[in-house]
Amino acid sequence: PSGTVVAEAIGAAEHIQAADFQFACKAGSEALVSAMGLVGSGMGRYALAIGMDTAQGRPGDQLEYTTGAGGAAFIVGPGEEALAVIEASYSYVTDTPDFWRRMNQIYPEHGQRFTGEPAYFKHISSAGQYMMDEMGLTAADFKYGIFHQPNAKFPQKVGKDLGFTDEQIKPGLLVPVIGNTYAGAALIGLSAVLDIAEPGDRILMVTFGSGAGSDAFVIRVTDAIKDRRDRATKTQEYIARRTEIDYATYVRYRGKLEMK
């Protein structure tokens, strides 16, 4: 489990509920939904949801140059204390195996163009559109739109299909900088958007996990964000202080060369 390692690292007491989640790239938003349930039901006052992963692409595969390592963490708690309120969430899932790793296989495989349609685009569009319809909202009612980022083109296309403009999408589009981080991609985008969002701004975030499914969230920024924003390092600042390495060093660090 990763949850026990995190709990130990941050000095959390032993008397906590810890859980690891799996749903490919939407494991992080799956944890966020569970955190909402724990807090909303009264089982806990606060819950920490983390979405993170590390690159696992085969050498020469397109995943190798579109994926990176990273993560984002969010504390879910009472609405009256929140910097941003989750007004609604919705999940859309089907049995669409567009990405997989067979038993004992080192690297995952993907269905090439099949990962776009009927996987990525169908699920994000369906989840996002259903959410807006149920809330009586359109893209024009949102300041920002954040969509899962397997590459730079997919989130821009699905955003435009849902009616969002480039100005709404680009603040949360971090693929050109850090790549898709699997379970943490959309959540890192949300972190970057919250660094610049103003009170009253509404955000639509839709994640995607191969296999396949999407979680959609309508998030509204509160006045409290102004009091807390300057206390933390910004997402872009974390990215800017990264150390770049050459490909040979990367291959060695990741253990991609195996001797038989």
Stockholm file with secondary structure:
# STOCKHOLM 1.0

chainA/1-260         PSGTVVAEAIGAAEHIQAADFQFACKAGSEALVSAMGLVGSGMGRYALAIGMDTAQGRPGDQLEYTTGAGGAAFIVGPGEEALAVIEASYSYVTDTPDFWRRMNQIYPEHGQRFTGEPAYFKHISSAGQYMMDEMGLTAADFKYGIFHQPNAKFPQKVGKDLGFTDEQIKPGLLVPVIGNTYAGAALIGLSAVLDIAEPGDRILMVTFGSGAGSDAFVIRVTDAIKDRRDRATKTQEYIARRTEIDYATYVRYRGKLEMK
#=GR chainA/1-260 SS CCHHHHHHHTTCCSSSCCCCCCSGGGHHHHHHHHHHHHHHHTSCSCEEEEEEECCCCCTTSHHHHHBCCEEEEEEECCGGGCSEEEEEEEEEEEEECCEECCTTCSSCEECGGGGIIIIIHHHHHHHHHHHHHHHTCCGGGCSEEEECCSSSHHHHHHHHHTTCCHHHHGGGCCHHHHCBCGGGHHHHHHHHHHTTCCTTCEEEEECCBTEEEEEEEEEEECTTHHHHGGGSCCHHHHHHTCCCCCHHHHHHHHTCCCCC
#=GC SS_cons         CCHHHHHHHTTCCSSSCCCCCCSGGGHHHHHHHHHHHHHHHTSCSCEEEEEEECCCCCTTSHHHHHBCCEEEEEEECCGGGCSEEEEEEEEEEEEECCEECCTTCSSCEECGGGGIIIIIHHHHHHHHHHHHHHHTCCGGGCSEEEECCSSSHHHHHHHHHTTCCHHHHGGGCCHHHHCBCGGGHHHHHHHHHHTTCCTTCEEEEECCBTEEEEEEEEEEECTTHHHHGGGSCCHHHHHHTCCCCCHHHHHHHHTCCCCC
//
